[in-house]
């Protein structure tokens, strides 16, 4: 029997890191994508401790050739993807709109919009080979706050891409989920909300346990 395969993009920290562990616990072979090698190696250690299996893919999702090689190798080895979790995001520094750094804005556009569309395009054929395909994206209410212009404009565009893909697959086999995580104690949030009381936040691990139930429910329906 072919093992179920989950592709987690943005797996080296935060929610993606914790969701990769939860998927491994459930028996999925997890292909873990991120730029940070150290974070991926730490994730692999934790997955092994849970008697799970993973393949580490350290790459920049803005590198089209690297993405093509990744998907080609997934196709050669497993022939499919059962679950896609896309949690990668570039969160540019907070700034008034008139002072947004052009380089930060270009990176936001590239990572949050262009790479997301390319990931959807490359993942779709492999998801179509699964009996119960599921794709998971995340929304973020805080992205509409002041000084979030670079992040919010591109995060919202990422959400709209996912939403369009979801509607295009209504009444089809593919389930596209857009989940809204609770506020979590992550390094990105600490940068956006310095001095915030972390005791009022959930952890990525706790939130992953909550969200994975929604993912598995969708993949089973």
C-alpha distance (Angstrom), angle and dihedral (degrees) to the residues before:
residue distance angle dihedral
X1 . . .
X2 3.82 . .
X3 3.78 112.8 .
X4 3.79 118.3 -118.3
X5 3.80 112.4 -106.2
X6 3.80 127.7 -147.2
X7 3.80 123.2 -170.1
X8 3.81 113.0 -154.8
X9 3.80 115.6 -170.5
X10 3.79 114.3 -163.8
X11 3.80 92.5 27.3
X12 3.80 103.3 148.7
X13 3.81 97.4 84.8
X14 3.78 146.8 -1.5
X15 3.78 122.0 15.3
X16 3.80 95.1 -13.4
X17 3.82 90.3 55.0
X18 3.80 92.1 51.3
X19 3.81 95.2 43.4
X20 3.80 89.9 52.5
X21 3.81 88.9 56.4
X22 3.82 92.4 48.2
X23 3.81 91.4 50.0
X24 3.81 90.9 49.2
X25 3.81 89.7 51.2
X26 3.80 88.0 55.9
X27 3.79 91.5 55.1
X28 3.79 101.2 -98.6
X29 3.77 119.3 139.8
X30 3.79 100.2 -126.8
X31 3.79 122.6 -146.8
X32 3.80 102.9 -156.7
X33 3.81 118.8 -156.1
X34 3.80 126.2 -170.7
X35 3.79 140.6 121.7
X36 3.81 94.6 -120.0
X37 3.80 110.2 85.7
X38 3.81 94.2 -172.2
X39 3.79 91.9 54.1
X40 3.80 91.4 49.4
X41 3.80 91.9 49.8
X42 3.80 90.6 50.9
X43 3.81 88.8 49.7
X44 3.80 91.2 50.3
X45 3.81 90.4 52.9
X46 3.80 91.1 52.9
X47 3.79 92.9 46.8
X48 3.80 91.0 50.8
X49 3.82 89.4 51.4
X50 3.82 87.3 56.3
X51 3.83 89.4 51.7
X52 3.79 88.9 -111.4
X53 3.79 131.8 133.7
X54 3.78 131.3 -128.7
X55 3.77 142.9 173.3
X56 3.81 115.3 -144.5
X57 3.79 118.2 -141.2
X58 3.81 111.0 -177.4
X59 3.80 105.5 -167.8
X60 3.78 144.9 125.1
X61 3.81 110.6 -107.6
X62 3.80 88.4 -145.3
X63 3.81 88.0 68.4
X64 3.80 104.3 89.4
X65 3.80 94.5 -168.9
X66 3.80 91.9 51.9
X67 3.80 89.7 50.7
X68 3.80 91.9 49.3
X69 3.80 90.6 51.4
X70 3.81 90.7 48.8
X71 3.80 93.7 52.8
X72 3.80 92.4 43.1
X73 3.80 90.5 54.0
X74 3.81 92.0 46.7
X75 3.80 89.2 51.8
X76 3.80 92.4 47.9
X77 3.81 94.1 48.7
X78 3.82 104.4 35.4
X79 3.80 106.5 5.1
X80 3.80 93.3 -140.2
X81 3.79 149.6 38.8
X82 3.80 118.3 -131.9
X83 3.80 99.4 -175.3
X84 3.80 130.7 21.4
X85 3.81 117.8 -165.0
X86 3.80 112.4 -173.0
X87 3.80 109.1 -169.9
X88 3.81 99.9 144.0
X89 3.78 115.3 120.4
X90 3.78 136.9 159.8
X91 3.80 108.4 -135.2
X92 3.80 107.4 -163.5
X93 3.81 119.7 -153.0
X94 3.80 115.4 -84.3
X95 3.78 112.7 -95.4
X96 3.80 142.4 156.1
X97 3.79 108.0 -95.5
X98 3.81 93.3 -113.3
X99 3.82 90.6 55.9
X100 3.82 100.4 44.2
X101 3.79 109.5 139.1
X102 3.80 109.7 -116.5
X103 3.80 92.9 -141.4
X104 3.82 90.8 52.8
X105 3.80 90.7 48.1
X106 3.80 92.3 49.9
X107 3.81 90.6 49.7
X108 3.81 89.9 48.8
X109 3.80 90.6 51.5
X110 3.80 92.6 46.7
X111 3.81 97.8 45.7
X112 3.78 102.3 33.9
X113 3.81 100.8 37.9
X114 3.80 114.8 14.0
X115 3.81 96.3 39.8
X116 3.80 91.0 44.7
X117 3.80 91.5 55.0
X118 3.79 90.4 47.9
X119 3.81 91.3 49.4
X120 3.81 90.6 51.2
X121 3.80 90.8 48.4
X122 3.81 93.5 49.8
X123 3.80 96.6 39.9
X124 3.79 97.1 48.8
X125 3.83 97.3 74.3
X126 3.82 91.5 49.4
X127 3.81 92.9 46.0
X128 3.80 88.4 51.7
X129 3.82 88.2 62.2
X130 3.82 91.4 59.3
X131 3.79 122.4 90.8
X132 3.82 91.4 -139.8
X133 3.81 108.9 22.3
X134 3.80 121.1 -175.3
X135 3.80 131.3 -179.9
X136 3.81 121.2 -165.6
X137 3.81 129.2 -158.4
X138 3.80 132.1 167.1
X139 3.78 134.0 -129.9
X140 3.80 126.3 -153.0
X141 3.81 123.4 -154.5
X142 3.80 94.0 -169.7
X143 3.80 90.2 64.9
X144 3.81 91.0 87.3
X145 3.82 94.0 63.4
X146 3.81 122.8 113.2
X147 3.80 117.4 -84.3
X148 3.82 89.7 24.9
X149 3.82 92.9 98.8
X150 3.80 98.9 123.5
X151 3.81 93.6 41.6
X152 3.80 97.7 38.7
X153 3.80 97.6 47.6
X154 3.80 92.2 52.5
X155 3.81 97.4 36.2
X156 3.81 89.1 52.6
X157 3.80 89.9 48.9
X158 3.81 89.5 51.4
X159 3.81 88.4 51.5
X160 3.83 90.8 50.5
X161 3.81 91.3 51.5
X162 3.79 90.5 51.9
X163 3.79 91.5 44.8
X164 3.81 91.8 51.7
X165 3.82 90.9 48.9
X166 3.80 89.1 49.3
X167 3.82 92.2 52.9
X168 3.80 91.7 44.9
X169 3.81 87.5 58.2
X170 3.79 97.9 47.2
X171 3.80 108.9 133.8
X172 3.81 90.3 14.4
X173 3.80 131.0 106.0
X174 3.82 96.3 -102.0
X175 3.80 116.6 90.4
X176 3.82 112.7 -153.4
X177 3.80 111.3 -167.0
X178 3.79 125.5 -167.0
X179 3.79 106.7 -167.0
X180 3.79 128.8 -172.0
X181 3.81 112.3 -142.0
X182 3.78 120.7 -150.3
X183 3.83 116.2 -112.7
X184 3.82 106.9 -73.7
X185 3.78 135.4 -165.1
X186 3.79 99.3 -109.4
X187 3.78 132.9 143.9
X188 3.80 90.4 -110.9
X189 3.79 92.8 53.9
X190 3.81 90.6 46.5
X191 3.80 88.4 55.7
X192 3.80 91.7 49.3
X193 3.82 95.2 42.0
X194 3.82 108.9 31.4
X195 3.78 113.8 -169.8
X196 3.80 94.3 18.7
X197 3.80 115.4 150.8
X198 3.80 104.1 -106.3
X199 3.79 90.8 -162.2
X200 3.81 87.7 72.9
X201 3.80 91.8 56.6
X202 3.77 131.3 78.5
X203 3.80 121.5 -127.0
X204 3.80 125.3 -112.0
X205 3.81 88.3 -116.4
X206 3.81 93.1 54.6
X207 3.79 92.4 44.5
X208 3.80 92.2 48.8
X209 3.80 89.9 55.3
X210 3.82 89.4 53.2
X211 3.80 96.6 44.9
X212 3.79 96.9 43.0
X213 3.80 88.6 66.5
X214 3.82 89.3 60.5
X215 3.80 91.4 47.2
X216 3.80 94.6 50.5
X217 3.80 92.0 43.7
X218 3.82 89.5 54.5
X219 3.80 93.3 46.0
X220 3.80 90.2 50.9
X221 3.80 95.6 49.9
